[in-house]
Every structure is written in C-alpha cells, then in structure tokens.
C-alpha cells in the first residue's frame, strides 16, 4: 500500500513538472515569434472564432459543443505556439456562422477559401492546407475531361461556399442546386437528383465511405479549383492576421500530414496472404497454358483458312478467265446473228409475218450481249488494277444513246427522253455510265407490260446531275427495297422473268465509284422510279436562276 502511494505521488510530481515546463516554455516560444506589440495584443484580446459546424472531417461542433476535426487541430497547434485564447461561436448552421462573420461578431473564420465575395470583409492568412476539389458522379457517368463542355447539367453545391460562388460565376450554363450541407450535395448525386458535385477530395472519400454511397465515383478535376484553406480575419484586425501567419509558419509538412492522417483513415496492407498468391499463380499458369493451346489451334485453323482462301482466289481467277474467254468467243457469232437479222429485217416488209420473229432474234442477241457486258464489267470492277477512265462527257449524248439502245430491246414500249436544256459537262467513265443507264432502262422494260411508258429524265439540282428512270411496271414490295442492289438478288414477283440479278448491283457499284447516290421509290402495281445523283465537277458554274 505504501509503495503504491509513493508511485502515485511520483506520477503527480511528474505531471506537475511537465505542466510547469510547458508554462515556462510557451512564453519563451511566444517571445521568439512575436514582437512586444503583438504580445500585448495576444494578452489583451480573446477573439471569437466562427467555424463550419457540419463539415467533417475538416471541422464540426460536436454534441458537447467542442470544435473538433482537421481545422480544430490546426487551430489548437497555432494557439499553443502563440499563447492565443479564442471564444467559439456556438451557432449550429454554416449560414448562421457566416452571417456572424459578416456582421463582425466573429474576428476569425476558421477554415475557408479566399473568394472575391469574402474579400469584401475579410483578409486571409497563408494556407493551412491545400486539398484538390474533385468531381463526383454516379458510376455510369462518362469521364469529365472538361467541365466547360457540359451544358444544362445539374451540379449540387453547399450554399455560401467558395465553390458555390465560383461555379455560379464561371459556368453559368450549369444548373447550380444549393444545399445545406456536404452530405446533402453528395446524396443528391447518389439519388439522381443532381448529375454531379464538386467537393474536396478528403471530404469525398470520407462521406462516400461513411454513407455507403458506392454507386458514386471520383470522375475528374477542374484545374485551378483546389482548396487553399486559410483563416479569414476581419479587415479591422490586420495585426491578428500577421500574428496567425507567424504561428502557421511554424507548422512543418510532417505535422500537417499527421493532422490529416489522424482524421482520414488510411490503411496500409503489410501482411501478404501467400495462400492467395499461390492460387493466383496457379490461375495465371492455367490461363497461360490454355492460351498457348488455343494459339496453337488458331495457327492451324488460320493455315487451313489461308489454303482455302488461296483455292477460292484461284477458282475465281479461273472463272473470270472463263467468262472473258466465253464472252469473246460468243461475241463473234452473236454479231453475225444480229447482222443477219438486220439484213432480213431490211429485205422484208414491216407487215411480213416473219418480221416479229426477226425482232425477237435481235432482242435475244442484245440481251445475251448485255449479260456478257455486265459480267465482264463486274470482273473489271473487281480487278486490283481497276481505275475509272474519266473524261469530260456530254450526259445528253449518253442518255440519247441509252434510250436508242433500249428501244431495240423493248417489246412495244414507249420511251420518252426528257432532257433539261444547257446541261453542263459531266466528269465520268463513259462506258460505265452507258452500262448504268442501259441496265436501268432494260430493267424498266423487262418488268413493265408492253405498250407502257418508260421515261428517262436528265436534270440539274444545284451542283449535281440527276438521272431519273421511271416505269409503269409491277413495282417492288416494300420489304424487298433494301435488298434490290445486292448481287444475284431477284424479287419474288419477277422470278419467272429472265435475268441473272447482276444489273442493279452493277448500277449501285458504278454510282458509288462516281461519288454519287442512288435511291428508289416504288408502289406495287403502279411502277418504280430510280433516281441517280452524280456530282458535277468542281468549278462548274451555278445554274442560272
């Protein structure tokens, strides 16, 4: 019992000794920092301190009415260095604290950014803490690289804060929603009442973790918007500001970091779970082995595909060569048949009973020659060495040739050529454009009843030449319109009509090669209209008004 009493007495003497040393040391520190006038000011003044009562982890007023948090620790350290005493303003809202500062009831505003609005009544110390502001959005929101590129977005910000003031001024096209607290601003983003908020990185990490708002993420920064948190001092008290700056200058970088770490939980993982490492290693090895196996399999498959592709290319080359040879071999007898038929037609009278037979022979010859022309043209377009043989040409001449050629193939159809006057020259491949118009007119006559009208209209629209071919045929069902330009595609309604399905695909290809566009409108039972839009050469004078 006596020994325990002695230990207690020794402890008390030790504590008293420490208190005596502190009381002796503080005036010495104060004397080293402050001059006589400043020491007299500290001894005779007890300024009132306004704080944000709900800004954790920076600062709050707790249930016991005490100022706690990062800012409170900075203030306690500064006051310890200076021997300064303060009185805490007990108001429980930030608006009330801010109004007390504006009215002069508080000489100090604890932990604030400097803004033009606050500079109307405050001067500021050097920064106690520099902390970047970050944009907070929901997880699904895309990354924000430039806040200036967003318009009409809703951003929630606590009223009366520096950020609320600056964002409202710098980004007027954002909808700023004022809130009472940090929690409310971030909660509105979580609940989709706002698109984003801009808050301190330290606060963001703390609030998101505390409330479990894991549907949120930090989604970018706004340059120049970092928090430089200072003590605001009434303009009437410049000596108090200078005294505080001397206390702030004594705080080291290490002390600042210790204060922040005391309130923001940062966990460092030092123990390694080697069981997990082993499992991960086994997983990586299995993935690697599986990848190597599939790499080997894919190489074999690629080699087989390459061989198949080579065979296909060789087959296509043989087919092109066969078609070319067949075309040249057949053209001579076709020419003989056609010339013979022409001679027969010249020698017999128009009303001779064999005259329709001769006309049918000529139409068959022309149709067969057209098929080979389409096949050879398709082969030419697919060649690696293909190039447009462009020249300046008269589109009226090409259109006239196409109509005259179509009349030879037609079976009592009526062709009408509507040429706009003064059409400017067109730059293009004459052979291909003849094939283009020939196919459109041939299709129109092939799928239209004898005796109906087929019209080719050539006109100009701005800087484009417009070719329109319309008929009064069977028309094309709406579900087949998107497919008619595909190779070998033929409609259900014309399956019994001779044809290979090459013509329209070739037309679309020729139009694309000339930088143009093709479209079609059709009503079943009433006919179709194909419209080709070909650009005129640059420098073509505008059409006369």
Rosetta blueprint (number, residue, H / E / L):
1 X L
2 X H
3 X H
4 X H
5 X H
6 X H
7 X H
8 X H
9 X H
10 X H
11 X H
12 X H
13 X H
14 X H
15 X H
16 X H
17 X H
18 X H
19 X H
20 X H
21 X H
22 X H
23 X H
24 X H
25 X H
26 X H
27 X H
28 X H
29 X H
30 X H
31 X H
32 X H
33 X H
34 X L
35 X L
36 X H
37 X H
38 X H
39 X H
40 X H
41 X H
42 X H
43 X H
44 X H
45 X L
46 X L
47 X L
48 X E
49 X E
50 X E
51 X L
52 X L
53 X L
54 X E
55 X E
56 X L
57 X L
58 X L
59 X E
60 X E
61 X E
62 X L
63 X L
64 X L
65 X L
66 X L
67 X E
68 X E
69 X L
70 X H
71 X H
72 X H
73 X H
74 X H
75 X H
76 X H
77 X H
78 X H
79 X H
80 X H
81 X H
82 X H
83 X L
84 X L
85 X L
86 X L
87 X E
88 X E
89 X L
90 X L
91 X L
92 X L
93 X L
94 X H
95 X H
96 X H
97 X H
98 X H
99 X H
100 X H
101 X H
102 X H
103 X L
104 X L
105 X L
106 X L
107 X L
108 X E
109 X E
110 X E
111 X E
112 X E
113 X L
114 X L
115 X L
116 X L
117 X L
118 X H
119 X H
120 X H
121 X L
122 X E
123 X E
124 X E
125 X L
126 X L
127 X L
128 X L
129 X E
130 X E
131 X E
132 X L
133 X E
134 X E
135 X E
136 X E
137 X E
138 X E
139 X L
140 X L
141 X L
142 X L
143 X L
144 X L
145 X L
146 X L
147 X H
148 X H
149 X H
150 X L
151 X L
152 X L
153 X L
154 X E
155 X E
156 X E
157 X E
158 X E
159 X L
160 X L
161 X L
162 X H
163 X H
164 X H
165 X H
166 X H
167 X H
168 X H
169 X H
170 X H
171 X L
172 X L
173 X L
174 X L
175 X E
176 X E
177 X E
178 X E
179 X E
180 X L
181 X L
182 X H
183 X H
184 X H
185 X H
186 X H
187 X H
188 X H
189 X H
190 X H
191 X L
192 X L
193 X L
194 X L
195 X L
196 X E
197 X E
198 X E
199 X E
200 X E
201 X H
202 X H
203 X H
204 X H
205 X H
206 X H
207 X H
208 X H
209 X H
210 X H
211 X H
212 X L
213 X L
214 X L
215 X L
216 X E
217 X E
218 X E
219 X E
220 X E
221 X E
222 X L
223 X L
224 X L
225 X L
226 X L
227 X E
228 X E
229 X E
230 X E
231 X E
232 X E
233 X E
234 X E
235 X L
236 X L
237 X L
238 X H
239 X H
240 X H
241 X H
242 X H
243 X H
244 X H
245 X H
246 X H
247 X H
248 X H
249 X L
250 X L
251 X L
252 X L
253 X H
254 X H
255 X H
256 X H
257 X H
258 X H
259 X H
260 X H
261 X H
262 X H
263 X H
264 X L
265 X L
266 X L
267 X L
268 X L
269 X L
270 X L
271 X L
272 X L
273 X L
274 X H
275 X H
276 X H
277 X H
278 X H
279 X H
280 X H
281 X H
282 X H
283 X H
284 X H
285 X H
286 X H
287 X H
288 X H
289 X H
290 X H
291 X H
292 X H
293 X H
294 X H
295 X H
296 X H
297 X H
298 X H
299 X H
300 X H
301 X H
302 X H
303 X H
304 X H
305 X H
306 X H
307 X H
308 X H
309 X H
310 X H
311 X H
312 X H
313 X H
314 X H
315 X H
316 X H
317 X H
318 X H
319 X H
320 X H
321 X H
322 X H
323 X H
324 X H
325 X H
326 X H
327 X H
328 X H
329 X H
330 X H
331 X H
332 X H
333 X H
334 X H
335 X H
336 X H
337 X H
338 X H
339 X H
340 X H
341 X H
342 X H
343 X H
344 X H
345 X H
346 X H
347 X H
348 X L
349 X L
350 X L
351 X L
352 X L
353 X L
354 X L
355 X H
356 X H
357 X H
358 X H
359 X H
360 X H
361 X H
362 X H
363 X H
364 X H
365 X H
366 X H
367 X H
368 X H
369 X H
370 X H
371 X H
372 X H
373 X H
374 X H
375 X H
376 X H
377 X H
378 X H
379 X H
380 X H
381 X H
382 X H
383 X L
384 X L
385 X L
386 X L
387 X L
388 X L
389 X L
390 X E
391 X E
392 X E
393 X E
394 X L
395 X H
396 X H
397 X H
398 X H
399 X H
400 X H
401 X H
402 X H
403 X H
404 X H
405 X H
406 X H
407 X H
408 X H
409 X H
410 X L
411 X L
412 X L
413 X L
414 X E
415 X E
416 X E
417 X E
418 X E
419 X E
420 X L
421 X L
422 X L
423 X L
424 X L
425 X L
426 X E
427 X E
428 X E
429 X E
430 X H
431 X H
432 X H
433 X H
434 X H
435 X H
436 X H
437 X H
438 X H
439 X H
440 X H
441 X H
442 X H
443 X H
444 X H
445 X H
446 X H
447 X L
448 X L
449 X L
450 X L
451 X L
452 X L
453 X E
454 X E
455 X E
456 X E
457 X E
458 X E
459 X E
460 X E
461 X E
462 X L
463 X L
464 X E
465 X E
466 X E
467 X E
468 X E
469 X E
470 X E
471 X L
472 X L
473 X L
474 X L
475 X L
476 X L
477 X L
478 X H
479 X H
480 X H
481 X H
482 X H
483 X H
484 X L
485 X L
486 X L
487 X L
488 X L
489 X L
490 X L
491 X L
492 X H
493 X H
494 X H
495 X L
496 X L
497 X L
498 X L
499 X L
500 X L
501 X L
502 X L
503 X H
504 X H
505 X H
506 X H
507 X H
508 X H
509 X H
510 X H
511 X H
512 X H
513 X H
514 X L
515 X L
516 X L
517 X E
518 X E
519 X E
520 X E
521 X E
522 X E
523 X E
524 X L
525 X L
526 X L
527 X E
528 X E
529 X E
530 X E
531 X E
532 X E
533 X E
534 X E
535 X E
536 X L
537 X L
538 X L
539 X L
540 X L
541 X L
542 X L
543 X L
544 X L
545 X L
